[in-house]
């Protein structure tokens, strides 16, 4: 099975984080234009924060980061509302095992099966997809007469660097 890796997280360089930030914002703006919905300043701030961070963040980490920059501490409900919008529109992903979120600039469909490879040592997260996995999961769902809303899997282990150490 051939696995295509998307951009690794955390993106190690400022250039890589800048690319993720730009692609995430570009995807969000295109989606909003296409669907005639608004990327409010709050939603954009959360997306930009996640994209520039280049690693998963929890909601309360986001609150702390925003408070550092703006001097105002946003209410948790405003963060969660923005995250709900971004999740519904496939602009961010949620890592259930860490209760954390990360930006996605790949523009894939919400039904696209995604695998997150999470290093238990350094915290690196790699987003991966596979056409073979998509086909197999589609067959399984069809046989069960099941209609998946999302297909996100998390695999914990060690990245190449941590496994070699």
C-alpha positions as CSV (number, residue, x, y, z in Angstrom):
1,X,0.0,0.0,0.0
2,X,1.4,3.3,-1.0
3,X,1.1,6.1,1.6
4,X,1.3,9.7,0.6
5,X,2.5,11.9,3.4
6,X,1.1,15.4,3.7
7,X,3.2,18.1,5.4
8,X,4.7,17.0,8.6
9,X,3.9,18.6,11.9
10,X,5.4,20.3,13.7
11,X,6.9,22.0,10.6
12,X,10.5,22.4,11.6
13,X,11.3,25.6,9.8
14,X,9.7,29.0,9.7
15,X,9.5,28.6,5.9
16,X,7.4,25.4,6.3
17,X,5.2,27.0,8.9
18,X,4.7,30.0,6.6
19,X,3.7,27.7,3.8
20,X,1.2,25.9,6.0
21,X,-0.2,29.2,7.2
22,X,-0.6,30.6,3.7
23,X,-2.2,27.4,2.3
24,X,-4.6,27.1,5.3
25,X,-5.7,30.7,4.9
26,X,-6.0,30.4,1.2
27,X,-8.1,27.2,1.6
28,X,-10.3,29.0,4.1
29,X,-10.8,32.1,2.0
30,X,-11.6,30.0,-1.1
31,X,-14.1,27.9,0.9
32,X,-15.8,31.0,2.3
33,X,-16.1,32.6,-1.2
34,X,-17.5,29.4,-2.7
35,X,-20.0,28.8,0.0
36,X,-20.8,32.5,0.7
37,X,-19.9,32.2,4.4
38,X,-17.8,34.4,6.6
39,X,-14.3,33.8,7.9
40,X,-14.8,36.1,10.9
41,X,-11.8,37.7,12.6
42,X,-12.1,35.2,15.5
43,X,-12.2,32.2,13.2
44,X,-9.3,33.6,11.2
45,X,-7.2,34.3,14.3
46,X,-7.6,30.7,15.4
47,X,-6.8,29.3,12.0
48,X,-3.7,31.6,11.7
49,X,-2.6,30.6,15.2
50,X,-2.8,26.9,14.5
51,X,-1.2,27.2,11.1
52,X,1.7,29.4,12.3
53,X,2.3,27.1,15.4
54,X,2.7,24.1,13.1
55,X,1.8,21.7,16.0
56,X,-1.4,20.6,17.7
57,X,-2.7,23.0,20.4
58,X,-5.5,22.6,22.9
59,X,-8.2,25.2,23.3
60,X,-6.8,26.6,26.5
61,X,-3.4,26.9,24.9
62,X,-5.0,28.9,22.2
63,X,-6.7,31.1,24.8
64,X,-3.3,31.7,26.4
65,X,-1.6,32.5,23.1
66,X,-4.3,34.9,22.0
67,X,-4.1,36.7,25.4
68,X,-0.3,37.0,25.1
69,X,-0.8,38.8,21.7
70,X,-3.9,40.9,22.3
71,X,-3.8,41.4,26.0
72,X,-7.4,40.1,26.2
73,X,-8.4,36.6,27.3
74,X,-11.1,35.3,24.9
75,X,-13.9,33.2,26.4
76,X,-13.6,29.4,25.9
77,X,-17.0,29.3,24.1
78,X,-15.7,31.7,21.4
79,X,-12.7,29.5,20.8
80,X,-14.9,26.4,20.6
81,X,-17.3,28.0,18.3
82,X,-14.5,29.0,15.9
83,X,-13.1,25.5,16.1
84,X,-16.5,24.0,15.4
85,X,-16.7,26.1,12.2
86,X,-13.2,25.3,11.2
87,X,-13.7,21.5,11.8
88,X,-17.0,21.4,9.9
89,X,-15.3,23.0,6.9
90,X,-12.2,20.7,7.1
91,X,-9.8,23.6,7.8
92,X,-8.6,22.1,11.0
93,X,-8.4,18.5,12.4
94,X,-8.9,17.4,16.0
95,X,-6.6,14.8,17.5
96,X,-9.0,13.0,19.9
97,X,-6.2,11.3,21.8
98,X,-4.7,14.7,22.7
99,X,-7.8,16.8,22.7
100,X,-5.8,19.2,20.4
101,X,-6.3,20.8,17.0
102,X,-4.1,21.4,14.1
103,X,-4.5,23.4,10.8
104,X,-5.0,21.7,7.5
105,X,-4.1,23.4,4.2
106,X,-4.7,20.4,2.0
107,X,-8.3,21.0,1.0
108,X,-9.4,17.4,1.1
109,X,-12.9,16.3,1.4
110,X,-14.4,15.6,4.9
111,X,-15.0,12.0,3.9
112,X,-11.3,11.5,2.9
113,X,-9.7,9.0,5.3
114,X,-6.9,10.6,7.2
115,X,-4.3,8.9,9.4
116,X,-2.3,10.9,12.0
117,X,1.0,9.3,12.9
118,X,1.8,10.7,16.3
119,X,5.3,10.4,18.0
120,X,4.9,9.7,21.7
121,X,8.3,11.1,22.4
122,X,8.7,14.4,20.5
123,X,5.0,15.1,19.6
124,X,5.6,15.3,15.9
125,X,2.3,14.7,14.0
126,X,2.3,13.6,10.3
127,X,-0.9,13.6,8.3
128,X,-1.0,10.8,5.8
129,X,-3.5,9.5,3.3
130,X,-3.7,6.5,1.1
131,X,-5.9,5.7,-2.0
132,X,-5.8,2.0,-1.0
133,X,-7.0,2.8,2.5
134,X,-9.8,5.0,1.1
135,X,-10.9,2.1,-1.2
136,X,-10.8,-0.5,1.6
137,X,-12.7,1.7,4.1
138,X,-15.2,2.5,1.4
139,X,-15.8,-1.2,0.7
140,X,-16.2,-1.9,4.4
141,X,-18.7,0.9,4.8
142,X,-20.7,-0.2,1.7
143,X,-20.9,-3.8,2.9
144,X,-22.2,-2.6,6.3
145,X,-24.5,-0.1,4.6
146,X,-22.8,2.5,6.7
147,X,-22.4,6.1,5.8
148,X,-19.3,7.6,7.5
149,X,-19.3,11.3,8.4
150,X,-15.6,11.4,9.0
151,X,-12.7,8.9,8.8
152,X,-9.8,9.9,11.1
153,X,-7.4,7.5,12.6
154,X,-4.6,8.1,15.0
155,X,-1.5,5.8,15.3
156,X,0.8,6.4,18.2
157,X,4.5,5.3,18.1
158,X,7.9,6.8,17.5
159,X,9.1,8.9,14.6
160,X,12.3,8.0,12.8
161,X,14.4,10.4,14.8
162,X,13.1,9.2,18.2
163,X,13.2,5.6,17.3
164,X,16.9,5.9,16.3
165,X,17.7,7.6,19.6
